[in-house]
Amino acid sequence: MPLFRNATFEISIAKPSGLPPPSGAEVAFAGRSNAGKSSAINTLAGHVRLAYVSKTPGRTQLINFFRLNNGALLVDLPGYGYAAVPEKIRRQWSGLIETYLRTRESLIGLVLIMDSRHPLTPLDRNMIDWFAPSGRPMHVLLTKSDKLSRGAAAATLQEVRRALEPLGPQVTVQLFSSLKKTGVEEVERVIGGWLVPLGTTSEDTAGTPAAAGDASAAEKTKAPDQGT
C-alpha cells in the first residue's frame, strides 16, 4: 500500500490553541502560495480533492491534518507569501505556522514545496534557514517540473541541490509533477525513510479498514474548502 494512498481528513485548526494532542508521527507540508502544494498532496494521496485546489492563491487558511493508513499524519500548513492577503491575516497565518513548527513534538520532518520555475525565493530561503536548525529532515519538492524542458528541469534540480548542499544530508531535493504524476515514488521512499526509525511503515496497517477504504469514503472526509 503506497504511503499516502487513502489518507483521510481528520481535523482543521485555525489557531494554536486548537492543536490536537499528538497521536502519531507528523509530516508537515509547507510552501509559498500557488507553488502547487495542494495538487502535490492530492497526487500523493491518489485523490483529486483531498486537499482543495483553488485558482486563487492564499486560500489555505487552516492547518489541516490527514491520517495515513500507518497511523502517521500528513499536516497541510497554510501557504505563505501571498501579498493580496490582508496584513492582519498574514500575521495570523505566520503565527500559526511558527507555533506549529516550533512547538510540535510529534513533527518528524518538513516537505517544502517550491515551484520549479521559481525556486528558492526569499520566503523559501527564510523558511529553510528558520527550520534547518531544528535538526529535523527537510525534503524539497520542485513542483510543476512538467512546465520545464527536460534539460531545464535537470539544471534547476542541480542548482537547488548545490545551493542547499551546505545543510548536508538533512535536506534532500527532487523534481515533481502533479500533472504527469512523476516523482511520487521518490517522495514515498524519502518520507518512508523518516518513519522507519519510528517503527512506522506503510505496510503496518495495510489490512485495516482504513487501508481498504474506497474513493467515496475519502470524498466524505476531505478537508474544508481550502487550497494553494
GIFENZI-V517361 format. One record per backbone hydrogen bond with DSSP energy under -0.5 kcal/mol. CO is the residue of the C=O (numbers start at 1). NH is the residue of the N-H. E is the energy in kcal/mol with one decimal. If there is no record, write none. Layout:
co->CO nh->NH e->E
co->CO nh->NH e->E
//
This chain:
co->4 nh->7 e->-1.4
co->8 nh->67 e->-2.9
co->11 nh->65 e->-2.9
co->13 nh->63 e->-2.5
co->15 nh->18 e->-2.5
co->16 nh->19 e->-1.8
co->25 nh->73 e->-2.9
co->26 nh->28 e->-0.5
co->26 nh->108 e->-3.0
co->26 nh->109 e->-0.8
co->27 nh->75 e->-2.7
co->28 nh->111 e->-3.3
co->29 nh->77 e->-2.5
co->30 nh->113 e->-3.2
co->31 nh->80 e->-1.6
co->32 nh->35 e->-1.7
co->36 nh->40 e->-2.1
co->37 nh->41 e->-2.4
co->38 nh->42 e->-2.5
co->39 nh->43 e->-2.3
co->40 nh->44 e->-2.5
co->41 nh->45 e->-2.3
co->42 nh->46 e->-1.1
co->42 nh->47 e->-2.4
co->45 nh->6 e->-1.2
co->47 nh->50 e->-0.7
co->50 nh->52 e->-0.6
co->50 nh->223 e->-1.9
co->52 nh->54 e->-0.6
co->55 nh->57 e->-0.7
co->56 nh->59 e->-0.6
co->59 nh->61 e->-1.1
co->62 nh->64 e->-0.6
co->63 nh->13 e->-2.2
co->64 nh->76 e->-3.0
co->65 nh->10 e->-3.2
co->65 nh->11 e->-1.1
co->66 nh->74 e->-3.0
co->67 nh->8 e->-2.0
co->68 nh->71 e->-1.9
co->72 nh->68 e->-3.0
co->73 nh->27 e->-2.8
co->73 nh->75 e->-0.5
co->74 nh->66 e->-2.7
co->74 nh->76 e->-0.6
co->75 nh->29 e->-3.0
co->75 nh->77 e->-0.7
co->76 nh->64 e->-2.2
co->80 nh->33 e->-2.3
co->81 nh->83 e->-0.8
co->82 nh->85 e->-1.5
co->86 nh->90 e->-2.4
co->87 nh->91 e->-2.4
co->88 nh->92 e->-1.8
co->89 nh->93 e->-2.8
co->90 nh->94 e->-2.7
co->91 nh->95 e->-2.4
co->92 nh->96 e->-2.0
co->93 nh->97 e->-2.8
co->94 nh->98 e->-2.8
co->95 nh->99 e->-2.4
co->96 nh->100 e->-2.1
co->97 nh->101 e->-2.8
co->98 nh->102 e->-2.4
co->99 nh->103 e->-2.1
co->100 nh->104 e->-2.1
co->103 nh->105 e->-1.0
co->104 nh->107 e->-1.3
co->106 nh->26 e->-2.7
co->108 nh->137 e->-0.7
co->109 nh->28 e->-2.1
co->110 nh->112 e->-0.6
co->110 nh->139 e->-2.6
co->111 nh->30 e->-2.5
co->111 nh->113 e->-0.6
co->112 nh->141 e->-2.6
co->113 nh->32 e->-0.8
co->114 nh->143 e->-2.4
co->115 nh->118 e->-1.9
co->121 nh->125 e->-2.8
co->122 nh->126 e->-2.1
co->123 nh->127 e->-2.0
co->124 nh->128 e->-2.5
co->125 nh->129 e->-3.0
co->126 nh->130 e->-2.1
co->127 nh->131 e->-2.6
co->128 nh->132 e->-2.7
co->129 nh->133 e->-0.6
co->131 nh->134 e->-2.3
co->132 nh->135 e->-2.1
co->137 nh->110 e->-2.1
co->138 nh->172 e->-2.3
co->139 nh->112 e->-2.3
co->139 nh->141 e->-0.5
co->140 nh->142 e->-0.6
co->140 nh->174 e->-2.0
co->141 nh->114 e->-2.9
co->141 nh->143 e->-1.2
co->142 nh->176 e->-2.3
co->143 nh->116 e->-2.7
co->144 nh->147 e->-1.9
co->145 nh->148 e->-1.5
co->149 nh->153 e->-2.7
co->150 nh->154 e->-2.2
co->151 nh->155 e->-2.2
co->152 nh->156 e->-2.3
co->153 nh->157 e->-2.4
co->154 nh->158 e->-2.1
co->155 nh->159 e->-2.3
co->156 nh->160 e->-2.6
co->157 nh->161 e->-2.3
co->158 nh->162 e->-2.4
co->159 nh->163 e->-2.1
co->160 nh->164 e->-1.9
co->161 nh->165 e->-0.7
co->162 nh->165 e->-0.6
co->164 nh->167 e->-1.8
co->165 nh->168 e->-2.2
co->167 nh->170 e->-0.7
co->168 nh->171 e->-1.7
co->170 nh->138 e->-2.7
co->172 nh->140 e->-3.4
co->174 nh->142 e->-2.8
co->176 nh->145 e->-2.0
co->177 nh->181 e->-0.8
co->177 nh->182 e->-1.3
co->182 nh->177 e->-2.2
co->183 nh->187 e->-1.9
co->184 nh->188 e->-2.4
co->185 nh->189 e->-2.2
co->186 nh->190 e->-2.5
co->187 nh->191 e->-2.7
co->188 nh->192 e->-2.3
co->189 nh->193 e->-1.6
co->190 nh->194 e->-1.1
co->191 nh->195 e->-1.6
co->192 nh->196 e->-2.0
co->193 nh->197 e->-0.7
co->195 nh->198 e->-1.3
co->195 nh->200 e->-1.9
co->196 nh->199 e->-2.3
co->199 nh->201 e->-0.5
co->201 nh->204 e->-1.4
co->203 nh->206 e->-1.5
co->205 nh->208 e->-2.0
co->208 nh->212 e->-1.2
co->210 nh->213 e->-1.2
co->214 nh->218 e->-1.8
co->215 nh->219 e->-2.3
co->216 nh->220 e->-1.4
co->217 nh->221 e->-0.7
co->218 nh->221 e->-1.1
co->219 nh->222 e->-1.1
co->221 nh->9 e->-1.1
co->227 nh->59 e->-0.9
co->227 nh->60 e->-0.9
co->228 nh->34 e->-0.9
co->228 nh->36 e->-0.5
//
